[in-house]
Amino acid sequence: MKIRNANTKDLSEIMNLIHSCVRDMEAKGIHQWDEIYPDEKTIKNDIDKKQLYLLEDAGHLCGIIVLNEFQEPEYKSIDWKFNGKTLVVHRLTIDPTYQRKGYARMLMQFTHRFAKQKGYETIRLDAFIHNPASVGLYENLDYRNAGTVTFRKGDFFCFEVSVDSINIEKEKGGHSAF
């Protein structure tokens, strides 16, 4: 397993992964993503800013995650408990053929290490309320549900965790690209 920054040569493969995930979510009745979001322009911007990370297994793209400090304007309505330098998780996606194998957890463990190494104090993200696998992942990682925001596709739970509360040594199967 390898986690690395994406580059422009990866764009086509990333878009294929996203399209596969959209089809899979639609088949499960999860109407979270579509042809509007996330689009190629958004992903290319993530790559250009060096904020998109790939999870690969033997050269196969298993998943992606975007890490940056951008918080949606809707986040201002949330009563966050943890403050300080904030890392935000976006577009965590796992190839449907690799789901339920711990890869999303692996990307979140990478996020935890990244946050600690870069001096972040809190991690925030949102999860579509009708995506039980996504919501369950963050609950199982002891993220606090801080409230709900509404985006174009519906309601999303906002989750947060204090970086100080994360015990890197207790996390199993973690991977660091640093």
C-alpha positions in Angstrom: 0.0 0.0 0.0 1.2 3.4 -0.9 -0.2 6.9 -0.3 1.2 9.7 -2.5 0.3 13.1 -3.9 -1.7 12.9 -7.1 -0.3 14.5 -10.3 -1.9 15.5 -13.6 -1.1 12.2 -15.2 -3.5 10.6 -12.6 -6.5 12.8 -13.6 -8.1 10.4 -16.0 -7.8 7.4 -13.6 -9.2 9.5 -10.7 -12.2 10.6 -12.8 -12.8 7.0 -13.7 -12.8 6.1 -10.0 -15.2 8.9 -9.2 -17.6 7.9 -12.0 -17.5 4.3 -10.7 -18.3 5.5 -7.2 -21.2 7.7 -8.4 -22.7 4.6 -10.2 -22.2 2.5 -7.1 -23.8 5.1 -4.7 -26.7 5.6 -7.1 -27.2 1.8 -7.2 -27.4 1.9 -3.4 -29.9 4.7 -3.4 -27.3 7.2 -2.2 -27.7 10.4 -4.2 -24.7 12.3 -3.0 -22.5 12.9 -6.1 -23.4 13.4 -9.7 -22.1 14.8 -13.0 -21.9 18.3 -11.4 -19.9 17.4 -8.3 -17.1 16.4 -8.1 -16.2 17.5 -11.6 -12.9 17.3 -13.4 -12.2 21.0 -12.8 -12.5 20.5 -9.0 -10.2 17.5 -9.1 -7.7 19.2 -11.3 -7.6 22.1 -8.9 -7.1 19.7 -6.0 -4.1 18.2 -7.9 -2.6 21.5 -8.9 -2.7 22.6 -5.2 -1.1 19.3 -4.2 -4.0 18.6 -1.8 -5.2 15.3 -3.4 -3.7 12.1 -2.1 -4.0 8.6 -3.8 -4.1 5.3 -2.0 -2.5 2.6 -4.3 -2.1 -1.1 -4.0 0.3 -2.7 -6.5 -0.2 0.3 -8.8 -4.0 0.1 -8.7 -5.8 3.3 -7.5 -7.9 2.2 -4.5 -9.0 5.6 -3.2 -8.5 9.3 -2.9 -8.7 12.0 -0.2 -8.3 15.7 -0.3 -6.8 17.6 2.7 -6.7 21.3 3.0 -7.9 24.2 5.2 -11.0 25.2 3.2 -14.2 25.3 5.1 -17.5 25.7 3.3 -19.4 28.9 4.2 -22.1 26.7 5.7 -19.7 25.5 8.4 -20.1 29.0 10.1 -23.5 27.8 11.3 -22.0 24.9 13.3 -21.2 25.1 17.0 -17.8 23.6 16.8 -16.3 22.4 20.0 -12.7 22.3 18.8 -10.9 25.3 17.4 -7.4 26.3 16.3 -5.6 25.4 13.1 -8.1 23.3 11.2 -7.5 20.6 8.6 -10.5 19.8 6.5 -11.2 16.4 4.8 -12.9 16.5 1.4 -13.9 13.9 -1.3 -12.8 10.7 0.5 -13.5 8.0 -2.1 -12.8 4.3 -2.3 -13.1 2.2 -5.4 -16.3 0.1 -5.0 -14.3 -3.1 -5.5 -12.0 -2.2 -2.5 -14.8 -1.0 -0.2 -15.3 -2.7 3.2 -11.6 -3.6 3.4 -10.3 -0.9 5.7 -9.0 1.5 3.0 -11.1 4.4 4.1 -9.9 3.9 7.6 -6.3 3.8 6.3 -6.8 7.1 4.5 -8.2 8.6 7.7 -5.2 7.3 9.7 -2.9 9.0 7.1 -5.0 12.1 7.7 -4.4 11.9 11.5 -0.6 11.5 11.0 -0.6 14.4 8.5 -2.5 16.6 10.9 -0.1 15.8 13.8 3.0 16.3 11.7 1.7 19.6 10.2 0.7 21.1 13.6 -3.1 21.1 13.1 -5.3 21.2 16.2 -8.6 19.9 14.8 -9.9 18.0 11.9 -13.3 18.7 10.4 -15.4 17.2 7.6 -18.9 16.6 6.5 -20.7 13.4 5.5 -24.0 12.9 3.6 -26.6 11.8 6.2 -27.9 9.1 3.8 -24.5 7.5 3.3 -24.4 5.0 6.3 -20.9 3.7 5.5 -19.4 7.2 5.5 -21.2 8.3 8.7 -20.3 5.0 10.4 -16.6 5.4 9.6 -16.4 8.8 11.3 -18.4 7.6 14.3 -16.2 4.6 14.7 -13.1 6.9 14.6 -14.6 8.8 17.5 -15.4 12.0 15.6 -17.9 14.3 17.2 -21.1 15.1 15.3 -21.2 18.9 15.6 -24.4 19.5 13.7 -26.0 19.5 10.2 -25.6 21.7 7.2 -27.5 21.6 3.9 -25.8 21.5 0.5 -27.2 21.1 -3.0 -27.8 17.4 -2.6 -29.3 17.5 0.9 -28.2 17.4 4.6 -24.7 16.5 5.7 -23.5 15.8 9.3 -20.5 17.9 10.3 -17.9 15.9 12.2 -14.8 17.1 14.1 -12.0 15.6 16.3 -9.3 17.2 18.4 -5.9 16.2 17.0 -4.6 15.9 20.6 -7.2 13.2 21.3 -5.9 11.0 18.4 -3.7 8.2 19.6 -1.6 7.4 16.6 0.1 4.4 18.3 -3.2 2.7 18.9 -4.3 2.9 15.3 -3.6 -0.3 13.4 -2.7 -0.6 9.8 -1.7 3.0 9.5 0.4 4.2 6.7 2.5 7.3 6.3 3.8 8.7 3.1 6.2 11.0 5.0 
